[in-house]
Structures are given as structure tokens and as C-alpha cells.
Amino acid sequence: MTTCSRHPENKASLQCRLCSDACCDECTMRLGLCSRCWYKALVVVVVVMVIVSYTAWYALL
């Protein structure tokens, strides 16, 4: 039985798709990511959206 990497008292329900850490139900977010990787992915998406919007805005001027 594997345990959660953040909550050792909980049984792991899956492994994160990015970092391969064992995650319990409390740590698991959408798309099979742990909460740490989920927030990292959100930051990357926001940064990409900002870059694309600035590129589109200045390309139209």
C-alpha cells in the first residue's frame, strides 16, 4: 500500500501525471495532477495567455 507524499496517514489513490508523486483524494486535482502541479500548470497557462494577448495586440497596431 502506497501512502500520499503530503499526507502519510492517507492511502494514495493515484500518481501525479507530471511529478509522479503518490496523491490521496485530498491532494488530487483535475486531470490527474497533484495540487502543486495543478497550480504550476495554471501559472504557465496564465503566462502564455498574457504573452499571446500582448503579441496579438501589438501585431494589430
CHARMM internal coordinates of N, CA and C (Angstrom, degrees):
IC EDIT
DIST 1 N 1 CA 1.4520
DIST 1 CA 1 C 1.5265
ANGL 1 N 1 CA 1 C 109.20
DIST 1 C 2 N 1.2948
ANGL 1 CA 1 C 2 N 116.14
DIHE 1 N 1 CA 1 C 2 N 124.35
DIST 2 N 2 CA 1.4587
ANGL 1 C 2 N 2 CA 119.62
DIHE 1 CA 1 C 2 N 2 CA 177.37
DIST 2 CA 2 C 1.5185
ANGL 2 N 2 CA 2 C 109.36
DIHE 1 C 2 N 2 CA 2 C -91.54
DIST 2 C 3 N 1.3131
ANGL 2 CA 2 C 3 N 114.87
DIHE 2 N 2 CA 2 C 3 N 150.36
DIST 3 N 3 CA 1.4581
ANGL 2 C 3 N 3 CA 120.11
DIHE 2 CA 2 C 3 N 3 CA 179.84
DIST 3 CA 3 C 1.5234
ANGL 3 N 3 CA 3 C 109.12
DIHE 2 C 3 N 3 CA 3 C -112.63
DIST 3 C 4 N 1.3041
ANGL 3 CA 3 C 4 N 114.98
DIHE 3 N 3 CA 3 C 4 N 160.82
DIST 4 N 4 CA 1.4621
ANGL 3 C 4 N 4 CA 122.24
DIHE 3 CA 3 C 4 N 4 CA 179.63
DIST 4 CA 4 C 1.5287
ANGL 4 N 4 CA 4 C 109.66
DIHE 3 C 4 N 4 CA 4 C -66.13
DIST 4 C 5 N 1.3286
ANGL 4 CA 4 C 5 N 116.42
DIHE 4 N 4 CA 4 C 5 N 141.87
DIST 5 N 5 CA 1.4603
ANGL 4 C 5 N 5 CA 119.53
DIHE 4 CA 4 C 5 N 5 CA -179.61
DIST 5 CA 5 C 1.5231
ANGL 5 N 5 CA 5 C 112.11
DIHE 4 C 5 N 5 CA 5 C -72.64
DIST 5 C 6 N 1.3301
ANGL 5 CA 5 C 6 N 118.48
DIHE 5 N 5 CA 5 C 6 N -26.53
DIST 6 N 6 CA 1.4658
ANGL 5 C 6 N 6 CA 121.57
DIHE 5 CA 5 C 6 N 6 CA 179.03
DIST 6 CA 6 C 1.5207
ANGL 6 N 6 CA 6 C 112.41
DIHE 5 C 6 N 6 CA 6 C -97.02
DIST 6 C 7 N 1.3208
ANGL 6 CA 6 C 7 N 117.71
DIHE 6 N 6 CA 6 C 7 N -27.33
DIST 7 N 7 CA 1.4689
ANGL 6 C 7 N 7 CA 122.99
DIHE 6 CA 6 C 7 N 7 CA -179.94
DIST 7 CA 7 C 1.5302
ANGL 7 N 7 CA 7 C 108.38
DIHE 6 C 7 N 7 CA 7 C -126.28
DIST 7 C 8 N 1.3244
ANGL 7 CA 7 C 8 N 118.44
DIHE 7 N 7 CA 7 C 8 N 86.45
DIST 8 N 8 CA 1.4760
ANGL 7 C 8 N 8 CA 121.13
DIHE 7 CA 7 C 8 N 8 CA -175.17
DIST 8 CA 8 C 1.5280
ANGL 8 N 8 CA 8 C 114.46
DIHE 7 C 8 N 8 CA 8 C -61.15
DIST 8 C 9 N 1.3236
ANGL 8 CA 8 C 9 N 116.84
DIHE 8 N 8 CA 8 C 9 N -19.59
DIST 9 N 9 CA 1.4623
ANGL 8 C 9 N 9 CA 119.20
DIHE 8 CA 8 C 9 N 9 CA 179.37
DIST 9 CA 9 C 1.5238
ANGL 9 N 9 CA 9 C 112.79
DIHE 8 C 9 N 9 CA 9 C -80.74
DIST 9 C 10 N 1.3500
ANGL 9 CA 9 C 10 N 117.75
DIHE 9 N 9 CA 9 C 10 N -12.35
DIST 10 N 10 CA 1.4661
ANGL 9 C 10 N 10 CA 121.91
DIHE 9 CA 9 C 10 N 10 CA -178.67
DIST 10 CA 10 C 1.5234
ANGL 10 N 10 CA 10 C 111.07
DIHE 9 C 10 N 10 CA 10 C -100.76
DIST 10 C 11 N 1.3107
ANGL 10 CA 10 C 11 N 115.08
DIHE 10 N 10 CA 10 C 11 N 147.57
DIST 11 N 11 CA 1.4553
ANGL 10 C 11 N 11 CA 121.79
DIHE 10 CA 10 C 11 N 11 CA 176.13
DIST 11 CA 11 C 1.5279
ANGL 11 N 11 CA 11 C 109.00
DIHE 10 C 11 N 11 CA 11 C -77.73
DIST 11 C 12 N 1.3212
ANGL 11 CA 11 C 12 N 116.68
DIHE 11 N 11 CA 11 C 12 N 137.40
DIST 12 N 12 CA 1.4660
ANGL 11 C 12 N 12 CA 120.95
DIHE 11 CA 11 C 12 N 12 CA 179.88
DIST 12 CA 12 C 1.5271
ANGL 12 N 12 CA 12 C 109.79
DIHE 11 C 12 N 12 CA 12 C -75.25
DIST 12 C 13 N 1.3279
ANGL 12 CA 12 C 13 N 115.50
DIHE 12 N 12 CA 12 C 13 N 134.05
DIST 13 N 13 CA 1.4519
ANGL 12 C 13 N 13 CA 119.60
DIHE 12 CA 12 C 13 N 13 CA 179.04
DIST 13 CA 13 C 1.5280
ANGL 13 N 13 CA 13 C 112.06
DIHE 12 C 13 N 13 CA 13 C -97.87
DIST 13 C 14 N 1.3380
ANGL 13 CA 13 C 14 N 117.87
DIHE 13 N 13 CA 13 C 14 N -24.88
DIST 14 N 14 CA 1.4576
ANGL 13 C 14 N 14 CA 121.67
DIHE 13 CA 13 C 14 N 14 CA 176.99
DIST 14 CA 14 C 1.5158
ANGL 14 N 14 CA 14 C 110.51
DIHE 13 C 14 N 14 CA 14 C -163.25
DIST 14 C 15 N 1.3260
ANGL 14 CA 14 C 15 N 115.60
DIHE 14 N 14 CA 14 C 15 N 175.15
DIST 15 N 15 CA 1.4574
ANGL 14 C 15 N 15 CA 121.41
DIHE 14 CA 14 C 15 N 15 CA 175.47
DIST 15 CA 15 C 1.5222
ANGL 15 N 15 CA 15 C 108.33
DIHE 14 C 15 N 15 CA 15 C -107.65
DIST 15 C 16 N 1.3142
ANGL 15 CA 15 C 16 N 115.73
DIHE 15 N 15 CA 15 C 16 N 143.98
DIST 16 N 16 CA 1.4613
ANGL 15 C 16 N 16 CA 121.17
DIHE 15 CA 15 C 16 N 16 CA 177.26
DIST 16 CA 16 C 1.5285
ANGL 16 N 16 CA 16 C 109.01
DIHE 15 C 16 N 16 CA 16 C -63.43
DIST 16 C 17 N 1.3230
ANGL 16 CA 16 C 17 N 116.35
DIHE 16 N 16 CA 16 C 17 N 140.75
DIST 17 N 17 CA 1.4551
ANGL 16 C 17 N 17 CA 120.81
DIHE 16 CA 16 C 17 N 17 CA -178.50
DIST 17 CA 17 C 1.5247
ANGL 17 N 17 CA 17 C 112.64
DIHE 16 C 17 N 17 CA 17 C -72.61
DIST 17 C 18 N 1.3311
ANGL 17 CA 17 C 18 N 117.94
DIHE 17 N 17 CA 17 C 18 N -23.06
DIST 18 N 18 CA 1.4654
ANGL 17 C 18 N 18 CA 120.57
DIHE 17 CA 17 C 18 N 18 CA -178.62
DIST 18 CA 18 C 1.5226
ANGL 18 N 18 CA 18 C 113.12
DIHE 17 C 18 N 18 CA 18 C -96.65
DIST 18 C 19 N 1.3323
ANGL 18 CA 18 C 19 N 116.91
DIHE 18 N 18 CA 18 C 19 N -51.77
DIST 19 N 19 CA 1.4686
ANGL 18 C 19 N 19 CA 119.71
DIHE 18 CA 18 C 19 N 19 CA -173.96
DIST 19 CA 19 C 1.5274
ANGL 19 N 19 CA 19 C 113.44
DIHE 18 C 19 N 19 CA 19 C -100.69
DIST 19 C 20 N 1.3125
ANGL 19 CA 19 C 20 N 118.10
DIHE 19 N 19 CA 19 C 20 N -7.69
DIST 20 N 20 CA 1.4710
ANGL 19 C 20 N 20 CA 124.60
DIHE 19 CA 19 C 20 N 20 CA 178.48
DIST 20 CA 20 C 1.5226
ANGL 20 N 20 CA 20 C 113.96
DIHE 19 C 20 N 20 CA 20 C 63.79
DIST 20 C 21 N 1.3383
ANGL 20 CA 20 C 21 N 117.79
DIHE 20 N 20 CA 20 C 21 N 20.05
DIST 21 N 21 CA 1.4611
ANGL 20 C 21 N 21 CA 120.24
DIHE 20 CA 20 C 21 N 21 CA 173.97
DIST 21 CA 21 C 1.5194
ANGL 21 N 21 CA 21 C 109.97
DIHE 20 C 21 N 21 CA 21 C -75.30
DIST 21 C 22 N 1.3119
ANGL 21 CA 21 C 22 N 116.55
DIHE 21 N 21 CA 21 C 22 N 146.41
DIST 22 N 22 CA 1.4578
ANGL 21 C 22 N 22 CA 121.33
DIHE 21 CA 21 C 22 N 22 CA 175.59
DIST 22 CA 22 C 1.5325
ANGL 22 N 22 CA 22 C 108.38
DIHE 21 C 22 N 22 CA 22 C -73.85
DIST 22 C 23 N 1.3382
ANGL 22 CA 22 C 23 N 116.43
DIHE 22 N 22 CA 22 C 23 N 132.17
DIST 23 N 23 CA 1.4686
ANGL 22 C 23 N 23 CA 121.46
DIHE 22 CA 22 C 23 N 23 CA -175.66
DIST 23 CA 23 C 1.5256
ANGL 23 N 23 CA 23 C 110.60
DIHE 22 C 23 N 23 CA 23 C -125.78
DIST 23 C 24 N 1.3268
ANGL 23 CA 23 C 24 N 114.98
DIHE 23 N 23 CA 23 C 24 N 140.25
DIST 24 N 24 CA 1.4627
ANGL 23 C 24 N 24 CA 120.12
DIHE 23 CA 23 C 24 N 24 CA 173.21
DIST 24 CA 24 C 1.5312
ANGL 24 N 24 CA 24 C 108.47
DIHE 23 C 24 N 24 CA 24 C -89.88
DIST 24 C 25 N 1.3255
ANGL 24 CA 24 C 25 N 116.84
DIHE 24 N 24 CA 24 C 25 N -179.04
DIST 25 N 25 CA 1.4586
ANGL 24 C 25 N 25 CA 120.81
DIHE 24 CA 24 C 25 N 25 CA -179.69
DIST 25 CA 25 C 1.5286
ANGL 25 N 25 CA 25 C 112.14
DIHE 24 C 25 N 25 CA 25 C -64.67
DIST 25 C 26 N 1.3237
ANGL 25 CA 25 C 26 N 117.91
DIHE 25 N 25 CA 25 C 26 N -28.65
DIST 26 N 26 CA 1.4639
ANGL 25 C 26 N 26 CA 121.24
DIHE 25 CA 25 C 26 N 26 CA 178.88
DIST 26 CA 26 C 1.5201
ANGL 26 N 26 CA 26 C 111.60
DIHE 25 C 26 N 26 CA 26 C -70.67
DIST 26 C 27 N 1.3097
ANGL 26 CA 26 C 27 N 117.76
DIHE 26 N 26 CA 26 C 27 N -33.35
DIST 27 N 27 CA 1.4696
ANGL 26 C 27 N 27 CA 122.41
DIHE 26 CA 26 C 27 N 27 CA -176.65
DIST 27 CA 27 C 1.5213
ANGL 27 N 27 CA 27 C 113.50
DIHE 26 C 27 N 27 CA 27 C -88.59
DIST 27 C 28 N 1.3064
ANGL 27 CA 27 C 28 N 117.67
DIHE 27 N 27 CA 27 C 28 N -20.66
DIST 28 N 28 CA 1.4525
ANGL 27 C 28 N 28 CA 121.54
DIHE 27 CA 27 C 28 N 28 CA -173.24
DIST 28 CA 28 C 1.5236
ANGL 28 N 28 CA 28 C 111.09
DIHE 27 C 28 N 28 CA 28 C -76.18
DIST 28 C 29 N 1.3205
ANGL 28 CA 28 C 29 N 114.88
DIHE 28 N 28 CA 28 C 29 N 129.97
DIST 29 N 29 CA 1.4569
ANGL 28 C 29 N 29 CA 121.53
DIHE 28 CA 28 C 29 N 29 CA 176.15
DIST 29 CA 29 C 1.5282
ANGL 29 N 29 CA 29 C 107.91
DIHE 28 C 29 N 29 CA 29 C -110.80
DIST 29 C 30 N 1.3040
ANGL 29 CA 29 C 30 N 116.19
DIHE 29 N 29 CA 29 C 30 N -169.68
DIST 30 N 30 CA 1.4657
ANGL 29 C 30 N 30 CA 120.58
DIHE 29 CA 29 C 30 N 30 CA 179.56
DIST 30 CA 30 C 1.5209
ANGL 30 N 30 CA 30 C 111.34
DIHE 29 C 30 N 30 CA 30 C -66.27
DIST 30 C 31 N 1.3116
ANGL 30 CA 30 C 31 N 115.04
DIHE 30 N 30 CA 30 C 31 N 158.95
DIST 31 N 31 CA 1.4631
ANGL 30 C 31 N 31 CA 123.70
DIHE 30 CA 30 C 31 N 31 CA 176.61
DIST 31 CA 31 C 1.5143
ANGL 31 N 31 CA 31 C 113.90
DIHE 30 C 31 N 31 CA 31 C 63.40
DIST 31 C 32 N 1.3204
ANGL 31 CA 31 C 32 N 118.11
DIHE 31 N 31 CA 31 C 32 N 18.32
DIST 32 N 32 CA 1.4529
ANGL 31 C 32 N 32 CA 121.16
DIHE 31 CA 31 C 32 N 32 CA 177.11
DIST 32 CA 32 C 1.5155
ANGL 32 N 32 CA 32 C 114.54
DIHE 31 C 32 N 32 CA 32 C 73.22
DIST 32 C 33 N 1.3283
ANGL 32 CA 32 C 33 N 116.99
DIHE 32 N 32 CA 32 C 33 N 28.40
DIST 33 N 33 CA 1.4548
ANGL 32 C 33 N 33 CA 121.62
DIHE 32 CA 32 C 33 N 33 CA 179.10
DIST 33 CA 33 C 1.5197
ANGL 33 N 33 CA 33 C 110.31
DIHE 32 C 33 N 33 CA 33 C -107.25
DIST 33 C 34 N 1.3283
ANGL 33 CA 33 C 34 N 116.14
DIHE 33 N 33 CA 33 C 34 N 148.31
DIST 34 N 34 CA 1.4606
ANGL 33 C 34 N 34 CA 119.46
DIHE 33 CA 33 C 34 N 34 CA 172.54
DIST 34 CA 34 C 1.5256
ANGL 34 N 34 CA 34 C 108.23
DIHE 33 C 34 N 34 CA 34 C -74.91
DIST 34 C 35 N 1.3099
ANGL 34 CA 34 C 35 N 117.36
DIHE 34 N 34 CA 34 C 35 N 166.81
DIST 35 N 35 CA 1.4641
ANGL 34 C 35 N 35 CA 120.58
DIHE 34 CA 34 C 35 N 35 CA -175.70
DIST 35 CA 35 C 1.5245
ANGL 35 N 35 CA 35 C 111.91
DIHE 34 C 35 N 35 CA 35 C -63.55
DIST 35 C 36 N 1.3240
ANGL 35 CA 35 C 36 N 117.83
DIHE 35 N 35 CA 35 C 36 N -35.09
DIST 36 N 36 CA 1.4679
ANGL 35 C 36 N 36 CA 119.82
DIHE 35 CA 35 C 36 N 36 CA 178.86
DIST 36 CA 36 C 1.5284
ANGL 36 N 36 CA 36 C 111.44
DIHE 35 C 36 N 36 CA 36 C -65.72
DIST 36 C 37 N 1.3135
ANGL 36 CA 36 C 37 N 117.50
DIHE 36 N 36 CA 36 C 37 N -45.69
DIST 37 N 37 CA 1.4641
ANGL 36 C 37 N 37 CA 120.97
DIHE 36 CA 36 C 37 N 37 CA 179.81
DIST 37 CA 37 C 1.5259
ANGL 37 N 37 CA 37 C 111.25
DIHE 36 C 37 N 37 CA 37 C -70.04
DIST 37 C 38 N 1.3280
ANGL 37 CA 37 C 38 N 116.99
DIHE 37 N 37 CA 37 C 38 N -32.78
DIST 38 N 38 CA 1.4647
ANGL 37 C 38 N 38 CA 121.01
DIHE 37 CA 37 C 38 N 38 CA 178.41
DIST 38 CA 38 C 1.5292
ANGL 38 N 38 CA 38 C 109.87
DIHE 37 C 38 N 38 CA 38 C -61.56
DIST 38 C 39 N 1.3257
ANGL 38 CA 38 C 39 N 117.17
DIHE 38 N 38 CA 38 C 39 N -46.18
DIST 39 N 39 CA 1.4659
ANGL 38 C 39 N 39 CA 119.90
DIHE 38 CA 38 C 39 N 39 CA 179.71
DIST 39 CA 39 C 1.5204
ANGL 39 N 39 CA 39 C 111.61
DIHE 38 C 39 N 39 CA 39 C -68.22
DIST 39 C 40 N 1.3212
ANGL 39 CA 39 C 40 N 117.29
DIHE 39 N 39 CA 39 C 40 N -35.50
DIST 40 N 40 CA 1.4643
ANGL 39 C 40 N 40 CA 120.00
DIHE 39 CA 39 C 40 N 40 CA 175.84
DIST 40 CA 40 C 1.5274
ANGL 40 N 40 CA 40 C 110.22
DIHE 39 C 40 N 40 CA 40 C -63.67
DIST 40 C 41 N 1.3205
ANGL 40 CA 40 C 41 N 117.14
DIHE 40 N 40 CA 40 C 41 N -41.49
DIST 41 N 41 CA 1.4596
ANGL 40 C 41 N 41 CA 121.11
DIHE 40 CA 40 C 41 N 41 CA 179.14
DIST 41 CA 41 C 1.5303
ANGL 41 N 41 CA 41 C 110.42
DIHE 40 C 41 N 41 CA 41 C -65.00
DIST 41 C 42 N 1.3262
ANGL 41 CA 41 C 42 N 117.78
DIHE 41 N 41 CA 41 C 42 N -38.73
DIST 42 N 42 CA 1.4605
ANGL 41 C 42 N 42 CA 120.37
DIHE 41 CA 41 C 42 N 42 CA 177.81
DIST 42 CA 42 C 1.5237
ANGL 42 N 42 CA 42 C 111.66
DIHE 41 C 42 N 42 CA 42 C -63.62
DIST 42 C 43 N 1.3185
ANGL 42 CA 42 C 43 N 117.02
DIHE 42 N 42 CA 42 C 43 N -40.55
DIST 43 N 43 CA 1.4619
ANGL 42 C 43 N 43 CA 120.62
DIHE 42 CA 42 C 43 N 43 CA 177.86
DIST 43 CA 43 C 1.5248
ANGL 43 N 43 CA 43 C 110.11
DIHE 42 C 43 N 43 CA 43 C -62.62
DIST 43 C 44 N 1.3126
ANGL 43 CA 43 C 44 N 117.56
DIHE 43 N 43 CA 43 C 44 N -43.35
DIST 44 N 44 CA 1.4634
ANGL 43 C 44 N 44 CA 121.22
DIHE 43 CA 43 C 44 N 44 CA 179.22
DIST 44 CA 44 C 1.5261
ANGL 44 N 44 CA 44 C 110.22
DIHE 43 C 44 N 44 CA 44 C -62.22
DIST 44 C 45 N 1.3232
ANGL 44 CA 44 C 45 N 118.01
DIHE 44 N 44 CA 44 C 45 N -42.70
DIST 45 N 45 CA 1.4630
ANGL 44 C 45 N 45 CA 121.46
DIHE 44 CA 44 C 45 N 45 CA 179.24
DIST 45 CA 45 C 1.5234
ANGL 45 N 45 CA 45 C 110.80
DIHE 44 C 45 N 45 CA 45 C -62.94
DIST 45 C 46 N 1.3126
ANGL 45 CA 45 C 46 N 117.72
DIHE 45 N 45 CA 45 C 46 N -43.06
DIST 46 N 46 CA 1.4683
ANGL 45 C 46 N 46 CA 120.85
DIHE 45 CA 45 C 46 N 46 CA 179.70
DIST 46 CA 46 C 1.5291
ANGL 46 N 46 CA 46 C 110.50
DIHE 45 C 46 N 46 CA 46 C -64.26
DIST 46 C 47 N 1.3191
ANGL 46 CA 46 C 47 N 117.55
DIHE 46 N 46 CA 46 C 47 N -43.36
DIST 47 N 47 CA 1.4616
ANGL 46 C 47 N 47 CA 120.75
DIHE 46 CA 46 C 47 N 47 CA 179.27
DIST 47 CA 47 C 1.5298
ANGL 47 N 47 CA 47 C 110.49
DIHE 46 C 47 N 47 CA 47 C -62.62
DIST 47 C 48 N 1.3110
ANGL 47 CA 47 C 48 N 117.20
DIHE 47 N 47 CA 47 C 48 N -43.63
DIST 48 N 48 CA 1.4677
ANGL 47 C 48 N 48 CA 120.79
DIHE 47 CA 47 C 48 N 48 CA 178.43
DIST 48 CA 48 C 1.5245
ANGL 48 N 48 CA 48 C 110.35
DIHE 47 C 48 N 48 CA 48 C -62.93
DIST 48 C 49 N 1.3253
ANGL 48 CA 48 C 49 N 117.60
DIHE 48 N 48 CA 48 C 49 N -41.66
DIST 49 N 49 CA 1.4648
ANGL 48 C 49 N 49 CA 120.32
DIHE 48 CA 48 C 49 N 49 CA 178.84
DIST 49 CA 49 C 1.5241
ANGL 49 N 49 CA 49 C 111.37
DIHE 48 C 49 N 49 CA 49 C -62.65
DIST 49 C 50 N 1.3181
ANGL 49 CA 49 C 50 N 117.76
DIHE 49 N 49 CA 49 C 50 N -40.10
DIST 50 N 50 CA 1.4724
ANGL 49 C 50 N 50 CA 121.18
DIHE 49 CA 49 C 50 N 50 CA 178.67
DIST 50 CA 50 C 1.5187
ANGL 50 N 50 CA 50 C 110.19
DIHE 49 C 50 N 50 CA 50 C -65.56
DIST 50 C 51 N 1.3131
ANGL 50 CA 50 C 51 N 117.53
DIHE 50 N 50 CA 50 C 51 N -44.92
DIST 51 N 51 CA 1.4677
ANGL 50 C 51 N 51 CA 120.87
DIHE 50 CA 50 C 51 N 51 CA 179.92
DIST 51 CA 51 C 1.5298
ANGL 51 N 51 CA 51 C 110.73
DIHE 50 C 51 N 51 CA 51 C -62.33
DIST 51 C 52 N 1.3190
ANGL 51 CA 51 C 52 N 117.10
DIHE 51 N 51 CA 51 C 52 N -44.46
DIST 52 N 52 CA 1.4652
ANGL 51 C 52 N 52 CA 120.88
DIHE 51 CA 51 C 52 N 52 CA 179.97
DIST 52 CA 52 C 1.5210
ANGL 52 N 52 CA 52 C 110.56
DIHE 51 C 52 N 52 CA 52 C -64.83
DIST 52 C 53 N 1.3228
ANGL 52 CA 52 C 53 N 117.95
DIHE 52 N 52 CA 52 C 53 N -41.10
DIST 53 N 53 CA 1.4620
ANGL 52 C 53 N 53 CA 119.76
DIHE 52 CA 52 C 53 N 53 CA -178.87
DIST 53 CA 53 C 1.5279
ANGL 53 N 53 CA 53 C 111.11
DIHE 52 C 53 N 53 CA 53 C -67.15
DIST 53 C 54 N 1.3238
ANGL 53 CA 53 C 54 N 118.10
DIHE 53 N 53 CA 53 C 54 N -41.30
DIST 54 N 54 CA 1.4659
ANGL 53 C 54 N 54 CA 120.22
DIHE 53 CA 53 C 54 N 54 CA 176.71
DIST 54 CA 54 C 1.5202
ANGL 54 N 54 CA 54 C 111.10
DIHE 53 C 54 N 54 CA 54 C -65.09
DIST 54 C 55 N 1.3192
ANGL 54 CA 54 C 55 N 116.74
DIHE 54 N 54 CA 54 C 55 N -40.59
DIST 55 N 55 CA 1.4570
ANGL 54 C 55 N 55 CA 120.54
DIHE 54 CA 54 C 55 N 55 CA 178.53
DIST 55 CA 55 C 1.5255
ANGL 55 N 55 CA 55 C 110.52
DIHE 54 C 55 N 55 CA 55 C -63.25
DIST 55 C 56 N 1.3149
ANGL 55 CA 55 C 56 N 117.75
DIHE 55 N 55 CA 55 C 56 N -44.57
DIST 56 N 56 CA 1.4600
ANGL 55 C 56 N 56 CA 121.32
DIHE 55 CA 55 C 56 N 56 CA 178.84
DIST 56 CA 56 C 1.5297
ANGL 56 N 56 CA 56 C 110.63
DIHE 55 C 56 N 56 CA 56 C -65.79
DIST 56 C 57 N 1.3156
ANGL 56 CA 56 C 57 N 117.94
DIHE 56 N 56 CA 56 C 57 N -40.33
DIST 57 N 57 CA 1.4505
ANGL 56 C 57 N 57 CA 121.06
DIHE 56 CA 56 C 57 N 57 CA -178.37
DIST 57 CA 57 C 1.5289
ANGL 57 N 57 CA 57 C 111.31
DIHE 56 C 57 N 57 CA 57 C -65.49
DIST 57 C 58 N 1.3186
ANGL 57 CA 57 C 58 N 117.83
DIHE 57 N 57 CA 57 C 58 N -47.59
DIST 58 N 58 CA 1.4549
ANGL 57 C 58 N 58 CA 120.53
DIHE 57 CA 57 C 58 N 58 CA -177.34
DIST 58 CA 58 C 1.5253
ANGL 58 N 58 CA 58 C 112.52
DIHE 57 C 58 N 58 CA 58 C -76.35
DIST 58 C 59 N 1.3111
ANGL 58 CA 58 C 59 N 118.29
DIHE 58 N 58 CA 58 C 59 N -21.65
DIST 59 N 59 CA 1.4587
ANGL 58 C 59 N 59 CA 120.95
DIHE 58 CA 58 C 59 N 59 CA 175.76
DIST 59 CA 59 C 1.5224
ANGL 59 N 59 CA 59 C 110.52
DIHE 58 C 59 N 59 CA 59 C -73.10
DIST 59 C 60 N 1.3377
ANGL 59 CA 59 C 60 N 117.44
DIHE 59 N 59 CA 59 C 60 N -27.28
DIST 60 N 60 CA 1.4692
ANGL 59 C 60 N 60 CA 121.14
DIHE 59 CA 59 C 60 N 60 CA -179.91
DIST 60 CA 60 C 1.5215
ANGL 60 N 60 CA 60 C 112.38
DIHE 59 C 60 N 60 CA 60 C -80.60
DIST 60 C 61 N 1.3273
ANGL 60 CA 60 C 61 N 117.92
DIHE 60 N 60 CA 60 C 61 N -18.58
DIST 61 N 61 CA 1.4758
ANGL 60 C 61 N 61 CA 119.51
DIHE 60 CA 60 C 61 N 61 CA -177.11
DIST 61 CA 61 C 1.4913
ANGL 61 N 61 CA 61 C 113.04
DIHE 60 C 61 N 61 CA 61 C -79.75
END
COOR INIT
IC SEED 1 N 1 CA 1 C
IC BUILD
